[in-house]
Amino acid sequence: MARKVVSRKAKAAEAEAAEKKTAATKKKKAAKKATKRKSKKKTAADVRLKLYWGVFSQNLKRVAVFEFDQKKEAQKKATDLSKGGKSPHFVQKVKEEIKPE
């Protein structure tokens, strides 16, 4: 069998070609990454909430709503509705959205 003789110049040329090829693919990848655009996300509008006291039945139905500074009145309403063997009522904080005018 005959051996194939490869000169140093041929090997150097092959190595240079391989380097050029890898450099070209790296440049293409870098160019592709640079062209991507980031989408702008819309910022959510600030939602303002107001706190109330709500009187609820045992079935979680809201019976009455009071301003936050009227907690005593809300508790009184809950005890009045609970009297006489009726279903128990309780007071809980309620947050409602304030709509801009």
N, CA, C and O atoms as a GROMACS GRO file, in nm:
protein
  404
    1MET      N    1   0.083  -0.116   0.000
    1MET     CA    2   0.000   0.000   0.000
    1MET      C    3   0.088   0.123   0.000
    1MET      O    4   0.195   0.129   0.060
    2ALA      N    5   0.037   0.219  -0.069
    2ALA     CA    6   0.111   0.345  -0.079
    2ALA      C    7   0.063   0.439   0.028
    2ALA      O    8  -0.057   0.450   0.055
    3ARG      N    9   0.158   0.508   0.089
    3ARG     CA   10   0.123   0.606   0.190
    3ARG      C   11   0.103   0.742   0.127
    3ARG      O   12   0.176   0.782   0.036
    4LYS      N   13   0.003   0.812   0.178
    4LYS     CA   14  -0.025   0.944   0.125
    4LYS      C   15   0.064   1.044   0.198
    4LYS      O   16   0.066   1.048   0.321
    5VAL      N   17   0.137   1.123   0.124
    5VAL     CA   18   0.228   1.219   0.182
    5VAL      C   19   0.160   1.355   0.180
    5VAL      O   20   0.119   1.404   0.075
    6VAL      N   21   0.150   1.416   0.301
    6VAL     CA   22   0.088   1.546   0.311
    6VAL      C   23   0.195   1.643   0.361
    6VAL      O   24   0.257   1.621   0.466
    7SER      N   25   0.215   1.748   0.286
    7SER     CA   26   0.319   1.844   0.323
    7SER      C   27   0.272   1.935   0.437
    7SER      O   28   0.153   1.943   0.466
    8ARG      N   29   0.367   2.002   0.499
    8ARG     CA   30   0.332   2.094   0.607
    8ARG      C   31   0.251   2.211   0.556
    8ARG      O   32   0.163   2.261   0.626
    9LYS      N   33   0.279   2.254   0.436
    9LYS     CA   34   0.205   2.367   0.379
    9LYS      C   35   0.057   2.332   0.364
    9LYS      O   36  -0.030   2.415   0.390
   10ALA      N   37   0.030   2.210   0.322
   10ALA     CA   38  -0.108   2.166   0.304
   10ALA      C   39  -0.181   2.161   0.439
   10ALA      O   40  -0.296   2.202   0.451
   11LYS      N   41  -0.110   2.108   0.540
   11LYS     CA   42  -0.170   2.101   0.673
   11LYS      C   43  -0.196   2.241   0.729
   11LYS      O   44  -0.300   2.264   0.790
   12ALA      N   45  -0.103   2.334   0.708
   12ALA     CA   46  -0.120   2.471   0.755
   12ALA      C   47  -0.238   2.537   0.684
   12ALA      O   48  -0.315   2.611   0.746
   13ALA      N   49  -0.253   2.510   0.554
   13ALA     CA   50  -0.364   2.567   0.479
   13ALA      C   51  -0.497   2.512   0.532
   13ALA      O   52  -0.595   2.587   0.543
   14GLU      N   53  -0.500   2.384   0.563
   14GLU     CA   54  -0.622   2.325   0.619
   14GLU      C   55  -0.657   2.389   0.754
   14GLU      O   56  -0.773   2.419   0.781
   15ALA      N   57  -0.558   2.409   0.837
   15ALA     CA   58  -0.580   2.469   0.968
   15ALA      C   59  -0.632   2.611   0.954
   15ALA      O   60  -0.724   2.651   1.026
   16GLU      N   61  -0.574   2.689   0.862
   16GLU     CA   62  -0.621   2.827   0.839
   16GLU      C   63  -0.764   2.827   0.790
   16GLU      O   64  -0.845   2.910   0.834
   17ALA      N   65  -0.797   2.736   0.701
   17ALA     CA   66  -0.933   2.729   0.648
   17ALA      C   67  -1.032   2.697   0.761
   17ALA      O   68  -1.142   2.753   0.767
   18ALA      N   69  -0.992   2.606   0.849
   18ALA     CA   70  -1.080   2.570   0.961
   18ALA      C   71  -1.098   2.689   1.054
   18ALA      O   72  -1.210   2.713   1.101
   19GLU      N   73  -0.992   2.764   1.082
   19GLU     CA   74  -1.002   2.883   1.168
   19GLU      C   75  -1.093   2.988   1.106
   19GLU      O   76  -1.175   3.048   1.176
   20LYS      N   77  -1.079   3.010   0.977
   20LYS     CA   78  -1.164   3.108   0.909
   20LYS      C   79  -1.311   3.067   0.916
   20LYS      O   80  -1.400   3.150   0.937
   21LYS      N   81  -1.332   2.938   0.899
   21LYS     CA   82  -1.470   2.887   0.902
   21LYS      C   83  -1.532   2.908   1.041
   21LYS      O   84  -1.646   2.953   1.052
   22THR      N   85  -1.457   2.876   1.146
   22THR     CA   86  -1.510   2.894   1.281
   22THR      C   87  -1.528   3.042   1.314
   22THR      O   88  -1.624   3.079   1.381
   23ALA      N   89  -1.436   3.126   1.268
   23ALA     CA   90  -1.448   3.270   1.292
   23ALA      C   91  -1.572   3.325   1.222
   23ALA      O   92  -1.643   3.409   1.277
   24ALA      N   93  -1.598   3.278   1.101
   24ALA     CA   94  -1.714   3.325   1.026
   24ALA      C   95  -1.844   3.284   1.094
   24ALA      O   96  -1.939   3.362   1.099
   25THR      N   97  -1.850   3.161   1.147
   25THR     CA   98  -1.973   3.117   1.214
   25THR      C   99  -1.994   3.194   1.344
   25THR      O  100  -2.107   3.223   1.381
   26LYS      N  101  -1.884   3.226   1.415
   26LYS     CA  102  -1.897   3.305   1.538
   26LYS      C  103  -1.950   3.444   1.507
   26LYS      O  104  -2.033   3.497   1.581
   27LYS      N  105  -1.901   3.504   1.398
   27LYS     CA  106  -1.948   3.638   1.360
   27LYS      C  107  -2.096   3.633   1.324
   27LYS      O  108  -2.171   3.724   1.359
   28LYS      N  109  -2.138   3.528   1.254
   28LYS     CA  110  -2.279   3.517   1.216
   28LYS      C  111  -2.367   3.503   1.340
   28LYS      O  112  -2.473   3.564   1.349
   29LYS      N  113  -2.321   3.422   1.435
   29LYS     CA  114  -2.398   3.403   1.558
   29LYS      C  115  -2.408   3.533   1.636
   29LYS      O  116  -2.514   3.567   1.689
   30ALA      N  117  -2.296   3.606   1.642
   30ALA     CA  118  -2.297   3.734   1.713
   30ALA      C  119  -2.389   3.833   1.644
   30ALA      O  120  -2.460   3.909   1.709
   31ALA      N  121  -2.388   3.833   1.512
   31ALA     CA  122  -2.474   3.924   1.437
   31ALA      C  123  -2.622   3.888   1.459
   31ALA      O  124  -2.706   3.977   1.471
   32LYS      N  125  -2.653   3.761   1.463
   32LYS     CA  126  -2.790   3.720   1.486
   32LYS      C  127  -2.838   3.761   1.625
   32LYS      O  128  -2.952   3.804   1.641
   33LYS      N  129  -2.754   3.747   1.724
   33LYS     CA  130  -2.792   3.785   1.860
   33LYS      C  131  -2.813   3.935   1.870
   33LYS      O  132  -2.900   3.980   1.945
   34ALA      N  133  -2.737   4.012   1.798
   34ALA     CA  134  -2.748   4.157   1.805
   34ALA      C  135  -2.876   4.207   1.738
   34ALA      O  136  -2.927   4.312   1.775
   35THR      N  137  -2.927   4.134   1.642
   35THR     CA  138  -3.045   4.180   1.570
   35THR      C  139  -3.175   4.153   1.644
   35THR      O  140  -3.279   4.208   1.608
   36LYS      N  141  -3.173   4.069   1.748
   36LYS     CA  142  -3.296   4.041   1.821
   36LYS      C  143  -3.342   4.166   1.894
   36LYS      O  144  -3.262   4.237   1.956
   37ARG      N  145  -3.470   4.193   1.887
   37ARG     CA  146  -3.527   4.309   1.955
   37ARG      C  147  -3.602   4.262   2.078
   37ARG      O  148  -3.671   4.160   2.077
   38LYS      N  149  -3.586   4.337   2.182
   38LYS     CA  150  -3.660   4.305   2.303
   38LYS      C  151  -3.797   4.370   2.296
   38LYS      O  152  -3.811   4.487   2.261
   39SER      N  153  -3.897   4.291   2.330
   39SER     CA  154  -4.032   4.347   2.327
   39SER      C  155  -4.053   4.434   2.450
   39SER      O  156  -4.007   4.401   2.560
   40LYS      N  157  -4.121   4.542   2.430
   40LYS     CA  158  -4.149   4.632   2.542
   40LYS      C  159  -4.277   4.585   2.609
   40LYS      O  160  -4.383   4.574   2.546
   41LYS      N  161  -4.266   4.559   2.737
   41LYS     CA  162  -4.384   4.517   2.812
   41LYS      C  163  -4.457   4.640   2.861
   41LYS      O  164  -4.397   4.736   2.909
   42LYS      N  165  -4.586   4.635   2.849
   42LYS     CA  166  -4.667   4.745   2.898
   42LYS      C  167  -4.671   4.738   3.051
   42LYS      O  168  -4.695   4.633   3.109
   43THR      N  169  -4.649   4.850   3.112
   43THR     CA  170  -4.656   4.853   3.257
   43THR      C  171  -4.802   4.859   3.299
   43THR      O  172  -4.882   4.933   3.242
   44ALA      N  173  -4.833   4.781   3.397
   44ALA     CA  174  -4.971   4.777   3.445
   44ALA      C  175  -5.004   4.909   3.515
   44ALA      O  176  -4.922   4.964   3.589
   45ALA      N  177  -5.122   4.957   3.489
   45ALA     CA  178  -5.166   5.081   3.553
   45ALA      C  179  -5.180   5.056   3.704
   45ALA      O  180  -5.224   4.950   3.746
   46ASP      N  181  -5.142   5.154   3.782
   46ASP     CA  182  -5.152   5.140   3.927
   46ASP      C  183  -5.298   5.132   3.967
   46ASP      O  184  -5.379   5.219   3.935
   47VAL      N  185  -5.329   5.026   4.037
   47VAL     CA  186  -5.466   5.004   4.083
   47VAL      C  187  -5.471   5.050   4.228
   47VAL      O  188  -5.396   5.002   4.313
   48ARG      N  189  -5.561   5.143   4.255
   48ARG     CA  190  -5.576   5.194   4.391
   48ARG      C  191  -5.690   5.119   4.458
   48ARG      O  192  -5.797   5.101   4.399
   49LEU      N  193  -5.667   5.077   4.581
   49LEU     CA  194  -5.767   5.002   4.657
   49LEU      C  195  -5.806   5.080   4.782
   49LEU      O  196  -5.725   5.153   4.840
   50LYS      N  197  -5.930   5.062   4.822
   50LYS     CA  198  -5.979   5.123   4.945
   50LYS      C  199  -6.026   5.012   5.037
   50LYS      O  200  -6.085   4.914   4.992
   51LEU      N  201  -5.999   5.027   5.166
   51LEU     CA  202  -6.030   4.924   5.263
   51LEU      C  203  -6.162   4.956   5.334
   51LEU      O  204  -6.184   5.068   5.380
   52TYR      N  205  -6.248   4.855   5.344
   52TYR     CA  206  -6.377   4.865   5.410
   52TYR      C  207  -6.390   4.750   5.509
   52TYR      O  208  -6.311   4.656   5.508
   53TRP      N  209  -6.492   4.759   5.597
   53TRP     CA  210  -6.532   4.647   5.681
   53TRP      C  211  -6.658   4.588   5.621
   53TRP      O  212  -6.754   4.661   5.595
   54GLY      N  213  -6.658   4.459   5.598
   54GLY     CA  214  -6.775   4.392   5.543
   54GLY      C  215  -6.835   4.297   5.644
   54GLY      O  216  -6.763   4.228   5.716
   55VAL      N  217  -6.967   4.293   5.650
   55VAL     CA  218  -7.038   4.198   5.736
   55VAL      C  219  -7.084   4.084   5.647
   55VAL      O  220  -7.154   4.106   5.548
   56PHE      N  221  -7.044   3.962   5.682
   56PHE     CA  222  -7.072   3.846   5.598
   56PHE      C  223  -7.157   3.744   5.672
   56PHE      O  224  -7.149   3.732   5.794
   57SER      N  225  -7.238   3.672   5.596
   57SER     CA  226  -7.319   3.564   5.654
   57SER      C  227  -7.236   3.436   5.656
   57SER      O  228  -7.121   3.434   5.611
   58GLN      N  229  -7.295   3.330   5.708
   58GLN     CA  230  -7.225   3.202   5.716
   58GLN      C  231  -7.198   3.147   5.576
   58GLN      O  232  -7.104   3.069   5.558
   59ASN      N  233  -7.278   3.186   5.479
   59ASN     CA  234  -7.262   3.141   5.340
   59ASN      C  235  -7.165   3.228   5.262
   59ASN      O  236  -7.156   3.217   5.140
   60LEU      N  237  -7.092   3.316   5.332
   60LEU     CA  238  -6.995   3.408   5.274
   60LEU      C  239  -7.058   3.511   5.180
   60LEU      O  240  -6.993   3.558   5.087
   61LYS      N  241  -7.182   3.544   5.205
   61LYS     CA  242  -7.247   3.651   5.128
   61LYS      C  243  -7.232   3.781   5.205
   61LYS      O  244  -7.254   3.786   5.326
   62ARG      N  245  -7.194   3.886   5.134
   62ARG     CA  246  -7.175   4.015   5.200
   62ARG      C  247  -7.311   4.079   5.225
   62ARG      O  248  -7.390   4.100   5.133
   63VAL      N  249  -7.337   4.108   5.351
   63VAL     CA  250  -7.466   4.164   5.391
   63VAL      C  251  -7.457   4.316   5.396
   63VAL      O  252  -7.549   4.385   5.351
   64ALA      N  253  -7.348   4.369   5.450
   64ALA     CA  254  -7.334   4.514   5.464
   64ALA      C  255  -7.187   4.552   5.452
   64ALA      O  256  -7.097   4.471   5.474
   65VAL      N  257  -7.165   4.680   5.417
   65VAL     CA  258  -7.029   4.734   5.406
   65VAL      C  259  -7.023   4.864   5.484
   65VAL      O  260  -7.112   4.947   5.475
   66PHE      N  261  -6.915   4.880   5.562
   66PHE     CA  262  -6.894   5.000   5.642
   66PHE      C  263  -6.758   5.059   5.609
   66PHE      O  264  -6.666   4.988   5.567
   67GLU      N  265  -6.745   5.190   5.628
   67GLU     CA  266  -6.616   5.255   5.610
   67GLU      C  267  -6.517   5.195   5.710
   67GLU      O  268  -6.557   5.136   5.811
   68PHE      N  269  -6.388   5.212   5.682
   68PHE     CA  270  -6.287   5.149   5.766
   68PHE      C  271  -6.287   5.202   5.909
   68PHE      O  272  -6.255   5.128   6.003
   69ASP      N  273  -6.323   5.327   5.926
   69ASP     CA  274  -6.322   5.384   6.061
   69ASP      C  275  -6.450   5.350   6.140
   69ASP      O  276  -6.465   5.395   6.253
   70GLN      N  277  -6.539   5.272   6.083
   70GLN     CA  278  -6.665   5.236   6.149
   70GLN      C  279  -6.668   5.087   6.186
   70GLN      O  280  -6.768   5.019   6.163
   71LYS      N  281  -6.560   5.039   6.244
   71LYS     CA  282  -6.551   4.897   6.279
   71LYS      C  283  -6.652   4.860   6.388
   71LYS      O  284  -6.712   4.752   6.382
   72LYS      N  285  -6.672   4.947   6.485
   72LYS     CA  286  -6.766   4.917   6.593
   72LYS      C  287  -6.907   4.898   6.540
   72LYS      O  288  -6.979   4.808   6.583
   73GLU      N  289  -6.947   4.983   6.446
   73GLU     CA  290  -7.080   4.971   6.386
   73GLU      C  291  -7.094   4.840   6.309
   73GLU      O  292  -7.199   4.776   6.312
   74ALA      N  293  -6.988   4.802   6.241
   74ALA     CA  294  -6.991   4.677   6.164
   74ALA      C  295  -7.004   4.557   6.258
   74ALA      O  296  -7.081   4.465   6.230
   75GLN      N  297  -6.930   4.557   6.369
   75GLN     CA  298  -6.940   4.448   6.464
   75GLN      C  299  -7.079   4.444   6.530
   75GLN      O  300  -7.132   4.336   6.556
   76LYS      N  301  -7.136   4.561   6.556
   76LYS     CA  302  -7.270   4.567   6.613
   76LYS      C  303  -7.373   4.508   6.517
   76LYS      O  304  -7.462   4.434   6.559
   77LYS      N  305  -7.360   4.541   6.389
   77LYS     CA  306  -7.451   4.487   6.287
   77LYS      C  307  -7.439   4.335   6.280
   77LYS      O  308  -7.540   4.265   6.268
   78ALA      N  309  -7.315   4.283   6.288
   78ALA     CA  310  -7.294   4.139   6.283
   78ALA      C  311  -7.357   4.069   6.404
   78ALA      O  312  -7.417   3.962   6.389
   79THR      N  313  -7.344   4.127   6.522
   79THR     CA  314  -7.404   4.065   6.641
   79THR      C  315  -7.556   4.072   6.636
   79THR      O  316  -7.624   3.980   6.680
   80ASP      N  317  -7.611   4.182   6.583
   80ASP     CA  318  -7.757   4.194   6.570
   80ASP      C  319  -7.812   4.089   6.475
   80ASP      O  320  -7.917   4.030   6.500
   81LEU      N  321  -7.742   4.067   6.365
   81LEU     CA  322  -7.788   3.968   6.268
   81LEU      C  323  -7.772   3.825   6.319
   81LEU      O  324  -7.843   3.735   6.275
   82SER      N  325  -7.679   3.803   6.411
   82SER     CA  326  -7.653   3.669   6.464
   82SER      C  327  -7.746   3.632   6.578
   82SER      O  328  -7.754   3.514   6.614
   83LYS      N  329  -7.815   3.728   6.637
   83LYS     CA  330  -7.902   3.701   6.753
   83LYS      C  331  -8.023   3.617   6.713
   83LYS      O  332  -8.061   3.611   6.596
   84GLY      N  333  -8.082   3.552   6.814
   84GLY     CA  334  -8.208   3.481   6.794
   84GLY      C  335  -8.194   3.349   6.723
   84GLY      O  336  -8.289   3.305   6.658
   85GLY      N  337  -8.080   3.282   6.733
   85GLY     CA  338  -8.065   3.149   6.673
   85GLY      C  339  -8.046   3.152   6.522
   85GLY      O  340  -8.052   3.047   6.457
   86LYS      N  341  -8.023   3.269   6.467
   86LYS     CA  342  -7.999   3.278   6.324
   86LYS      C  343  -7.856   3.237   6.294
   86LYS      O  344  -7.775   3.216   6.385
   87SER      N  345  -7.826   3.227   6.167
   87SER     CA  346  -7.689   3.188   6.130
   87SER      C  347  -7.589   3.296   6.172
   87SER      O  348  -7.621   3.415   6.167
   88PRO      N  349  -7.470   3.256   6.214
   88PRO     CA  350  -7.372   3.353   6.262
   88PRO      C  351  -7.319   3.443   6.150
   88PRO      O  352  -7.301   3.398   6.036
   89HIS      N  353  -7.296   3.568   6.183
   89HIS     CA  354  -7.239   3.663   6.090
   89HIS      C  355  -7.106   3.711   6.147
   89HIS      O  356  -7.085   3.710   6.268
   90PHE      N  357  -7.015   3.751   6.058
   90PHE     CA  358  -6.884   3.795   6.104
   90PHE      C  359  -6.838   3.916   6.024
   90PHE      O  360  -6.895   3.948   5.919
   91VAL      N  361  -6.735   3.983   6.075
   91VAL     CA  362  -6.681   4.104   6.013
   91VAL      C  363  -6.544   4.071   5.954
   91VAL      O  364  -6.463   4.001   6.015
   92GLN      N  365  -6.520   4.122   5.834
   92GLN     CA  366  -6.394   4.095   5.766
   92GLN      C  367  -6.356   4.216   5.681
   92GLN      O  368  -6.443   4.290   5.635
   93LYS      N  369  -6.225   4.236   5.662
   93LYS     CA  370  -6.179   4.347   5.578
   93LYS      C  371  -6.211   4.318   5.431
   93LYS      O  372  -6.200   4.204   5.385
   94VAL      N  373  -6.250   4.423   5.359
   94VAL     CA  374  -6.282   4.411   5.217
   94VAL      C  375  -6.205   4.519   5.142
   94VAL      O  376  -6.209   4.636   5.179
   95LYS      N  377  -6.134   4.479   5.036
   95LYS     CA  378  -6.062   4.576   4.953
   95LYS      C  379  -6.137   4.592   4.822
   95LYS      O  380  -6.169   4.494   4.755
   96GLU      N  381  -6.166   4.718   4.787
   96GLU     CA  382  -6.234   4.745   4.662
   96GLU      C  383  -6.152   4.845   4.582
   96GLU      O  384  -6.086   4.932   4.637
   97GLU      N  385  -6.159   4.830   4.451
   97GLU     CA  386  -6.082   4.916   4.362
   97GLU      C  387  -6.148   5.053   4.351
   97GLU      O  388  -6.270   5.065   4.340
   98ILE      N  389  -6.065   5.156   4.354
   98ILE     CA  390  -6.114   5.293   4.336
   98ILE      C  391  -6.099   5.326   4.188
   98ILE      O  392  -5.989   5.321   4.134
   99LYS      N  393  -6.209   5.359   4.124
   99LYS     CA  394  -6.205   5.392   3.981
   99LYS      C  395  -6.178   5.542   3.965
   99LYS      O  396  -6.244   5.623   4.029
  100PRO      N  397  -6.083   5.578   3.880
  100PRO     CA  398  -6.056   5.722   3.860
  100PRO      C  399  -6.171   5.789   3.788
  100PRO      O  400  -6.237   5.730   3.702
  101GLU      N  401  -6.193   5.912   3.823
  101GLU     CA  402  -6.307   5.986   3.763
  101GLU      C  403  -6.266   6.056   3.638
  101GLU      O  404  -6.349   6.122   3.575
   0.00000   0.00000   0.00000
